[in-house]
Amino acid sequence: MIALFVEKLVRFSRKFAFIILAGYLFLCCIGILYTQHHLSMNTDTTKLFSPEIPWRKNKARFETLFPQLSNTLLIVVDGKTPELSNDAAVLLTEKMHSNPDLFKNVHLMGGEDFFKKNGFLFLKEEELNNVAQELIQSQPLLGVLAKDPSLKGLMDAFTFALEGVVQGAAKLDDFQRPFAAIYEALHQYEMGNYKPVSWQSLLMGRAPKPEELRRLILVQPVLNFNSLTPGKEASTFIRDTVKKFNLTTDHGVQVRLTGNVALSDEEFVTVADSTSIAGIVSAFLVLCIIFLAMRSWKLVLATMITLIVGLILTAFFAALTIGSLNLISVACFVLFVGIAVDFSIQFVLRYREQRHIHQDLIPALDVTAKTIGRSLFLAAITIAVGFYAFLPTSYVGVSELGFIAGSSMFIAVLLNVTLLPALIFLLKPGMEKKSIDLPWLANFNQFLINNRKTIITIAVVILGLALVLCYHIKFDSDPLKLKNPKTESVSTLMDLMSDSLSTPYVLDAIIDNANDYNIIKDRLEKLPEVKSVLSVMRFVPTDQDKKLLIIEDLKQFLLPTLNPPSTFPVPTADQVKESIVKFTDKLESLNPAQESVAGHLLQTLHKILDQNDPQLVEKITPLIVQGLPEKLDILKQTLQAGKVTLDDIPGEIKRDWITSQGQLRLTIYPKENLQEKKSLIRFVEAVRQVTPNVSGLPVSIVESGKTILNAFIMAAGLALIAIFLVLYLVLKRVYDVLLVLMPPFLAAFLTGAVCVLIDMPINLANIITFPLQLGVGVAFSIYYVIRWRQGMDKPLQSSMTRAIFFSALTTSVAFGSLAISTHPGTADMGKMLFISLFFILVVCFTVLLAFLKPLRS
């Protein structure tokens, strides 16, 4: 019935070729117009899994309670001094606040007035004592600077201090730290670098801590999920602002973007950039291979038109049924090309075979339809059933892929028995003067027949070894492993991960009852897998009474100094230069050792003054006193600190930790390196014993891996049952059905074994190769089994082997080129596809043919 149906379709298409061509052209026009307006690209990764899965519900609840913490950009600002990083971060924050069309929320972490006032309270008591002593010793200098916070005021203060050295009231070494800071700034200036004096470090009496040189801005941009890069507009605005205000490394600042929005955007750009050239090269090679298979540009043209029409109609179907493509279902076009090209090659090479036999085009087309139609339709049905098996799974991304890809198989086979023969009839390719069979494979075909049992035994042994190796196969569900580590967002994230308090591998728990808060927090902190637990209480300093006593003493001593009754006017450039010369002369009079800090500073000042640069003051003033007035103001605010309670925490901070309904957020940090899968699982399971409904990246990695594995196991089981039933209904014999299924499943185990040997884990990217492997493997074996059932006892030397070989070669080139991609996920997918297709060919050309025992007459 199938063969008769296909024969009638081909005959109809041949007779009404122009009508068929016009009809498809009209359908393509409608499809293109409709698809342009109705098919969107949804890059929201949260939509890849069913919202009904428990871990997805927990994540959704967290995002509902704290919406400002989802879909974020993290701006990392590093400066050579705390002042540089802070000033750059403040500037960026102000510019983003003034652009609400691009940014929903902008939060400079730790940049609130709350921290300026209460900064001393967050120091340890010992550290605060040290800072207090430094400030007390700097009281004379602070007094001068409070009256005149300019370069002239600083130079006059040092000149006055050096007079004390002359009189023996002080030592030159007492000024080593400020002199060293000024010398370093001026020396870097001479070298063409920019590293101003850090007054925060000078006033604190120590070098800045790494975290003091870095400011973090958490941004929630307005996203466009119809674009492959939803956060592009926001990221572009930030980068343009960085360039406009010279927030660059040559000005002492480095600004980098990371966070889930930047990671996703850069990943798509990387994939597109790394595959564009490979795509052009592979497309050219595919055309060459198809030409070698068909030996006629007319047949190649007919095939390519059929393929393009199929892609258009597949997109049209997706627009009509689902309306959007996700990050997984977009692969339907890749799968379509890989399998639809096979249908075309099978049809065309069978046509070439019949054209050699019958000479005339019309009978060649009719016999081709009669002999190949059953195989094509059965292949399409079984492949479609295999894809449809993903429909009931919770992995929505693959479920939608299965629906589109499965349906596209019917589009492909229909086009190959209507449009393709119509094009062949219209283009009228020349006759086939030679047979396209492969008689030179006759000896190998006979060898397979004579050594059936040996080959089958070897195959069984290899399968056993492969099964043993597959037991050790790894599945890595960490999405970070699929990203290019050289991109800014990934390298920045890896940098943050080196700090245990900025790692993204944290868990968030929601405490509904405030009475349970302390109990749960204490239980979590006692877990050996947990390093720390942060909550809103982190903003209530500890040991406040002791610290406030220190601050009060400091206030009584310093506040009058920092609030002089009058201040000096802003000095002129000549006045500043004159004060620099006076300081240099006074320092020279003390004859400091050349190798001392004071000696280096003196030499550097002489070099700079000898240049007679009229813009000298304008150039070096920002290097020495930039940010000094602001630091003095912050110091005055800090001295006004009082006792801090939960009620004193500002709303913009509190909203990230307490909801309006009173739910509390706990953030749990791991003790181990969670890039190790076992550590990751231990951490998640341990925390879940205390609070089951946690969310965060570790849970997403663990649970998404389980969801994906379960989806593929479920789909594999359903596909196996469904394909078996379809094949049995057509072939009527269990043995023949098993023959069809053997190549893809044997190739799958061999592919898994190779993955173990080369240490390539199954991941979220390359796992998508298994549906393609199933589809291609079933298609190839169906052609052989049906030809064998039709009485061909030596199928290896038939034209079908040529068709299968060239079909596999085109698919290998098309997808194998992905292996050279700089994107790790794409490269893994290409490698896996190449390996699996190689094994499918090997199994089909050897093991399958060995199982095709000679038929009785």
ABEGO torsion letter per residue (X at the ends): XAAAAAAAAAAAAAAAAAAAAAAAAAAAAAAAAAAAAABBBBABAAAABBAABAAAAAAAAAAAABAAABGBBBBBBBBABAAAAAAAAAAAAAAAAABAAABABBBBBGABAAAAAAAAAABBAAAAAAAAAAAAAAAAAAAAAAABBBAAAAAAAAAAAAAAAAAGABBAAAAAAAAAAAAAAAAAAAAGBBBBBBAAAAAAGBBBBAAAABBBBBBBBBBBAABABAAAAAAAAAAAAAAAAGBBAAAGBBBBBBEAAAAAAAAAAAAAAAAAAAAAAAAAAAAAAAAAAAGBAAAAAAAAAAAAAAAAAAAAAAAAAAGBBBAAAAAAAAAAAAAAAAAAAAAAAAAAAAAAAAGBAAAAAAAAAAAAAAAAAAAAAAAAAAAAAAAABABAAAAAAAAAAAAAAAAAAAAAAAAAAAAAAAAGBBBBABBABBAAAAAAAAAAAAAAAAAAAAAAAAAAAAAAAAAABBBBABAAAABBAABAAAAAAAAAAABAAABABBBBBBBABAAAAAAAAAAAAABAABABBBBAAAABBBGAAAAAAAAAAAAAAAAAAABBABBBBBBBAAAAAAAAAAAAAAAAAAGBBAABAAAAAAAAAAAAAAAGBAAAAAAAAAAAABGAAAAAAAAAAAAABBBBBAAABBAAAAAAABBAAGBBBBBBBBABBAABAAAAAAAAAAAAAABAABBEAAAAAAAAAAAAAAAAAAAAAAAAAAAAAAAAAAAGBAAAAAAAAAAAAAAAAAAAAAAAAAGBBBBAAAAAAAAAAAAAAAAAAAAAAAAAAAGBABAAABAAAAAAAAAAAAAAAAAAAAAABABAAAAAAAAAAAAAAAAAAAAAAAAAAAABBBBBX
